[in-house]
Amino acid sequence: MTQWIVDWGLPMSVGLLLLYVFAARATSPSKVYRVFTLIDAPEHTLLWVASLIGWLVVPAIIGGFAGHVIAERISRVKSISTSTLFQQRRLKQRLRPPGLIDDLATYFHGTYSRQDFVDSWVRVAHRNDWAKAQDHWEVYVRDMMSTQQYAHLDRHECLRQAQGSGKMALMWTARRGLCVVCERRR
C-alpha cells in the first residue's frame, strides 16, 4: 500500500497541484475549487481538465476511503472464528450464575502475590481509600472484559483472565503511585 502511494500518489498529487496553480493564475483559486468539486461549469481549457479530473478523482478517493473502512471492519469481525463465536454453551455453563469481580478485601489475607497487589493498588495508588480502589478495580476489569481479545471466552473464563491480566497490568503502575482509572477521570 505504501509503495503504491509513493509510485502513483505523489506524482498524481504534484500534477493536481500544478494544474490547480496554473488554473488559479488564469482565473481565481475559488473558481478552480468550485469547478474541481463540480459546483460550477468550466469556462476554459484548464478548468475543463480540472473538472474532468474532479469528476474522476473525487468519487475514487471517497470510494477508496469507504472501502478501506468497510474492509477493516469486516477483517475485525472475521478474526473471531464462527465456530467459537456461535458455540452453544453446555448445560453446566448455562445454569451456573455469572461470576463476580473479586472483592479486594479478600486479597488482604490471601497469597503473597494478592497481598502485594492490594498493598500497591490500595495503599500506594489510592492512598488507603479502599472504596475508591475497589471501584476503580471493578471499572478496569469490566472494561477489560469488553475487549475483543476476550470475546471468544465464556463468561467465567473471561472474568478469570481479565482479573489475572488486570492484576499484572495494574501492579506495574500502582507501584509508581498511578491509577489508570484516576488518570482517565481527571
LINJOGI-V371721 format. One record per residue. N is the residue number from 0. PHI is phi in radians with two decimals (* if undefined). PSI is psi in whole degrees, -180 to 180 (none if undefined). OMEGA is omega in degrees with one decimal (NA if undefined). Layout:
BEGIN
N_PHI_PSI_OMEGA / N_PHI_PSI_OMEGA
END
This chain:
BEGIN
0_*_-45_-178.6 / 1_-1.15_-37_179.0 / 2_-1.12_-38_178.5 / 3_-1.11_-41_179.9 / 4_-1.09_-42_-179.7 / 5_-1.21_-44_-176.5 / 6_-1.23_-41_-174.5 / 7_-1.98_-38_-173.9 / 8_-1.16_-45_-178.6 / 9_-1.16_-47_177.2 / 10_-1.09_-38_178.3 / 11_-1.14_-40_179.0 / 12_-1.14_-41_178.0 / 13_-1.11_-42_178.1 / 14_-1.09_-44_177.8 / 15_-1.13_-39_178.9 / 16_-1.14_-44_177.8 / 17_-1.09_-44_177.2 / 18_-1.04_-44_-179.6 / 19_-1.11_-44_-178.5 / 20_-1.13_-47_-179.3 / 21_-1.18_-38_177.7 / 22_-1.22_-37_178.8 / 23_-1.18_-32_176.6 / 24_-1.21_-30_-179.6 / 25_-1.36_-37_178.8 / 26_-2.18_-113_177.3 / 27_-2.44_155_-179.8 / 28_-1.04_-37_179.9 / 29_-1.19_-35_178.1 / 30_-1.15_-41_178.4 / 31_-1.11_-43_178.9 / 32_-1.08_-45_-177.9 / 33_-1.17_-33_176.5 / 34_-1.31_-42_-179.6 / 35_-1.08_-37_179.0 / 36_-1.57_10_175.0 / 37_1.12_31_175.6 / 38_-1.47_-45_179.9 / 39_-1.95_161_176.4 / 40_-1.43_143_179.4 / 41_-1.26_152_-177.7 / 42_-1.96_-35_179.2 / 43_-2.33_-178_-168.0 / 44_-1.02_-48_-179.4 / 45_-1.10_-36_178.6 / 46_-1.27_-31_175.5 / 47_-1.13_-42_177.8 / 48_-1.12_-43_178.3 / 49_-1.10_-39_178.5 / 50_-1.14_-43_178.8 / 51_-1.11_-45_178.7 / 52_-1.12_-41_176.6 / 53_-1.08_-39_179.4 / 54_-1.14_-34_-179.2 / 55_-1.54_-43_-169.4 / 56_-1.45_-42_-175.3 / 57_-1.05_-49_176.5 / 58_-1.10_-33_178.7 / 59_-1.16_-41_178.8 / 60_-1.15_-45_179.0 / 61_-1.11_-44_178.9 / 62_-1.15_-39_177.9 / 63_-1.13_-41_178.4 / 64_-1.15_-45_179.4 / 65_-1.11_-41_178.3 / 66_-1.10_-39_178.3 / 67_-1.12_-45_179.4 / 68_-1.08_-45_-179.2 / 69_-1.15_-42_179.7 / 70_-1.12_-40_177.2 / 71_-1.12_-41_179.4 / 72_-1.12_-43_179.7 / 73_-1.16_-41_-179.1 / 74_-1.15_-33_176.8 / 75_-1.17_-40_179.7 / 76_-1.23_-37_-178.4 / 77_-1.28_-13_-178.9 / 78_-1.20_-22_175.3 / 79_-1.69_120_-177.4 / 80_-1.18_146_-178.0 / 81_-1.18_-26_178.9 / 82_-1.17_-34_177.2 / 83_-1.55_-29_-178.1 / 84_-1.22_-40_-177.5 / 85_-1.89_27_179.7 / 86_-1.28_131_-179.4 / 87_-1.35_135_179.0 / 88_-1.26_148_176.7 / 89_-1.23_164_-177.8 / 90_-1.03_-41_179.6 / 91_-1.07_-40_179.5 / 92_-1.20_-34_-179.2 / 93_-1.30_-34_-177.5 / 94_-1.44_-24_-178.8 / 95_-1.28_128_-179.6 / 96_-1.17_157_-179.5 / 97_-1.12_150_179.6 / 98_-1.32_164_178.4 / 99_-1.90_149_175.4 / 100_-1.18_137_-174.9 / 101_-1.00_142_172.8 / 102_-1.47_127_-175.9 / 103_-1.17_-21_179.0 / 104_-1.12_-31_178.5 / 105_-1.25_-19_178.7 / 106_-1.31_-20_-173.8 / 107_-1.07_-37_179.2 / 108_-1.93_25_-178.7 / 109_-1.60_-151_-180.0 / 110_-1.19_169_-179.4 / 111_-1.05_-42_-178.4 / 112_-1.14_-39_177.4 / 113_-1.18_-41_177.8 / 114_-1.10_-41_178.9 / 115_-1.12_-41_178.3 / 116_-1.11_-47_-179.2 / 117_-1.10_-41_179.3 / 118_-1.06_-46_-179.6 / 119_-1.23_-46_-174.0 / 120_-1.21_-45_-175.4 / 121_-1.51_-53_-173.1 / 122_-1.27_-45_-174.3 / 123_-1.51_-55_-173.7 / 124_-1.29_-33_-176.7 / 125_-2.02_10_174.9 / 126_0.88_51_176.9 / 127_1.13_21_174.7 / 128_-1.61_94_-174.6 / 129_-1.13_-40_-177.8 / 130_-1.13_-44_179.5 / 131_-1.16_-41_179.5 / 132_-1.11_-42_179.1 / 133_-1.13_-43_179.5 / 134_-1.08_-46_-178.7 / 135_-1.20_-34_175.3 / 136_-1.09_-45_-179.9 / 137_-1.16_-39_177.8 / 138_-1.11_-45_-178.1 / 139_-1.13_-46_-179.3 / 140_-1.15_-41_178.6 / 141_-1.06_-45_179.1 / 142_-1.17_-35_179.1 / 143_-1.20_-36_179.1 / 144_-1.18_-21_-177.7 / 145_-1.50_0_-178.6 / 146_-1.43_165_-175.2 / 147_-1.18_-29_-176.2 / 148_-1.17_-19_178.9 / 149_-1.82_4_-173.9 / 150_-1.14_-30_-176.6 / 151_-1.48_-6_-177.9 / 152_-1.54_154_172.3 / 153_-1.30_167_-168.5 / 154_-1.11_-34_-178.9 / 155_-1.30_-43_177.5 / 156_-1.18_-36_177.5 / 157_-1.08_-47_179.3 / 158_-1.10_-44_-178.6 / 159_-1.09_-47_-178.4 / 160_-1.24_-36_179.1 / 161_-1.14_-40_178.7 / 162_-1.20_-40_178.1 / 163_-1.12_-46_178.3 / 164_-1.17_-37_179.1 / 165_-1.10_-42_178.4 / 166_-1.09_-42_179.8 / 167_-1.15_-43_-177.4 / 168_-1.24_-43_-176.8 / 169_-1.31_-28_178.9 / 170_-1.06_-40_-178.0 / 171_-1.10_-44_-179.8 / 172_-1.41_-32_-177.9 / 173_-1.14_-36_178.9 / 174_-1.11_-22_178.1 / 175_-1.66_6_177.8 / 176_1.42_20_-178.1 / 177_-1.98_145_173.7 / 178_-2.17_128_-178.7 / 179_-1.10_-41_-178.2 / 180_-1.19_-41_176.8 / 181_-1.05_-42_-179.4 / 182_-1.12_-40_-179.8 / 183_-1.22_-31_-176.6 / 184_-1.47_-6_178.8 / 185_-1.24_none_NA
END
